Amino acid sequence: MKYLQSLGHAWDDYRKNGGRDYADLAQFCYHLPFSRMGQKAHRQLASLIETPVDNDRCLP
């Protein structure tokens, strides 16, 4: 859970420092300490910023 919480904090910091909106980014790259963590991280980020996940563009 700490990994996903850290993602939320990193996103908030990124946005506060002038980072682009979620919808403006074509792709995301995650550090993957465990298998499937990237998928979980992306879904968590979308949930935190209340943005639907495009399942056709996400890895299964």
Order of alpha helices (4+ residues) and beta strands (2+ residues): alpha-alpha
